[in-house]
Amino acid sequence: MTYLQEQMWVSIDCLVFGYDTMEENIKLLLFQRKVDPFAGEWSLIGGFVNHTEHIADAAKRVLNTFTGLEDVFLEQLQTFGRYDRDPGGRVVSILYWSLIKLDNIKKDIATSHGAQWFELHQLPDLVMDHQQMVQVGINQLKKNAMTTPVGFELLPEKFTIPQLLRLYEAIYDKQIDDRNFRKKILSTDLLLRLNEKDKSTSKKGAFLYRFDEEKYKLVKETGYHLDFSI
């Protein structure tokens, strides 16, 4: 007996958040579609999984194509599979997400592929269920900030506590009490204070810190709970 089955495709969509260290805000990488359906409209970056390709390898390929990055944090987040989600056919999308340090090189690579970095407060309308994907990613970003340390891959090697505070404020999208933040972040013992100061914003200056790399890796594996949202 022969069974006929409608063809189905598997695609990868990548939520790539970038922390812009100059502007101190988080941006999202979007792609303006070149072909129908939805030609000219904005979507997450993505592509179809090749027949002989592992799903994780497809996600790495998509990320590398639009950012030039390899060997960075990239995690599978959720599968979107409504039968009618894509008018072009039956497509199941596997959502991955990443948070990278954004610089001019990555901006140039993205632009050369027709992609663009958008501030989270200025996102254009997105196709299909991509807005839902973005919200899932934002929720995960905040959750990760509570359970694992962030900053090692996103800040300069030497940074001030106000710089680290502004990173967390960008993630939570709200102001955080600086005294409460300082107390909680120093209690983790992840920061090493240096005998140097950043005097770019005041004559008195602010002490520079760096992460204790070994402790950072350990806490990254074991996790903690550090909630700055309250």
N, C-alpha and C positions, 0 to 999 in steps of 0.2 A: 504494500500500500504506500502511496506517495503522499506526503504531507506538504502542503503549500503554506509558506509562512511569509508574511509581509516583511520586507527588508527593514532592518533597524540599525541605526548607527549609534556609536558611542563617541561622545565628544568630551573634551577637557575645557573647563573654564577656569581661569586663574584670577583670583582676587589678589592683586599685587598692591599692597600699601607701601608707600615710601615716606620716610621721615625726612623732611627737608630741614637740614641743620641750620641753614641760613635764615629761612623764614620761620623756623620752629613750628611747623604744622605738618599734619599728615595728609598725604595726597593719594589718589587712586589712579591707576593706569587704565585708560579706556582706549578702545579702538573704533574708528569710524569704518563701518562695513562698506566694502567695495562692490559686493554683488547682492542680488536678491536672494531670499527675502530681506527686507529692511535695508536695502542699499542706501548709504548716506546717513544712517542712524548709528547711535553709539551703543557699544556693548563692551562687556569684559573681553580681555584678550583670550583667545582660545583656538581650538582646532580639533579635527577628528583624530581618533586613535587609529594608527595604521594596523593592518591585519596582523602583522608579525611583531608588534610593539607592545611592551608591557605598559600598563596604565601609568605607573610612576615615571617611566622614561618619557612618555608623551608629555606629561606635565613639565618635566625638566626641559624638554625641547621647546615647548611653548614659552616658558619663562626665559630661556636663553635667547630665543629669537628676538624678543622684544626688549630685553634688558642687557644682554651680553653676559649675564651672570651664570656662574656654575657653582655647585657645592654650597648653596645657601639654604636656609630653612625653608622648607616647602612641605606643607602638610595637607593630607586629604581631609576635607571638612564635611561634605554632605553630598548625597546624590539627589538629583532632580529628575523625575521621570514621568511627569504627567503625560498622558498619551497625546494631548493636544497642545503641548507647550511650544512646539515649533511648527509653523505652518508649512515648512519645507519638507517635512517628513517625520517619521517616528525616530526621535533622537533622545537618548538618555545622556544627561550631562553629569559628569563627576567634577565637583567643585574642589579646587585646591586653593590654599592661601599662603601668602608670604608677606613678611615685613622686612624691608630693606632700607639701607641708608641711601638717601637720594642725593645725587650730585649731578653736575652738568654732563658728565659722560653718559650716564644712564638716560638723561633727558634727550641727548642727541640721538642715541640708538633708537629710542622709542619713536621719536619724530620721523626718523628715516623709514620706519615701517608704518607710518600713518597713525601712530598712537599718540596719546597726549596725557599729561598728568593733570588731574583736576583736584582742587580742594574739595573736601567732603561736603562743605556747605554750598558748593557751586556745581554739583553734578548735573549734567544734562539728563533728559529723559532717556531711559535705557530700554532696550528691546526685551520682549518676552518676560521671563521671570528674573531678569538680572538685578532688578532693584531689590527683590527678595534676597537674592544671593548676597548683595552688598550688606544688607542688614544682618544677615547671619554672620558675615565676616566681622562686622563691627562689634557684635555681641561677643564673638570669640576673642577678638583683640582685647576687649576689656577684661574678659575672664582670665586670659593669659597674664595680663598685667597684675592680677591679684594672686596668681598661683606660682608664677615663675618670674625671676628677675629679667628686666629688659634694660637695654642701654649699651651693653658691651659692643654690639655690632652696629649701633646707631649713633653713638656720640664720638667725639674725638677721643684720643687716648687719654688726654688730660682734660678735665671738665670741672665746672663748679656745681655745687648743689642746686643753685638756681637754674642752671642749664638742664640738669636732670629733672627738676621739678616741672619745667616747661614741657619736657617730653611726656611726662605722666599727665599733665593737663591736656595736652593734645590728644592723648589716647582716651581719656575720660570725657573730653569735650566739656570741661568745667574748671573753674578755679578751685585750687586746693590750698588749704591753710598751710602757709609755709613752715610755721613752727611745728605743727603736727607732722608734716611731711619729713622735716629734718629729723625729728625724734624717731619716727618709725624706720626711716631708711638707714640711719646710723645704727639702729639696734640690730640690723641684719649682719653687721660686721663684714659687709661686702666691699666697703670703700676704704681705701688707704689714703690718708691725708698727706699731701706733699708739702715740702717747705718752699712752696711757690705760691704766688698770688696772681690772679687775673685783675689788672687795674684798668681794663678797657672801659668800665662803666662807672668807676669811682676812684678817688684818690686812695681811700682806705683799701680797696680791693677785696676780692673774695678768694679764699683758699682753693687751690686746685686739688682735685682728687683723681684717683684712678681705681679701677676695679681690681680686687684681689682675684686673679684669674682662676686659681685653684678652687677657692671658695665659690666663685661664681659658677664654675662647671658643676661642682657638687650640689649646690642649691638648685641649679637648672635641672638636675636629674631627680632630686628628692622632692623639690617643690616646697612651697610655704603658703601662708595666707597673709596677705598684706593689702588691706582694703583702704584705698584712699578716696573712695566714692562717697564716704559719709563724713 
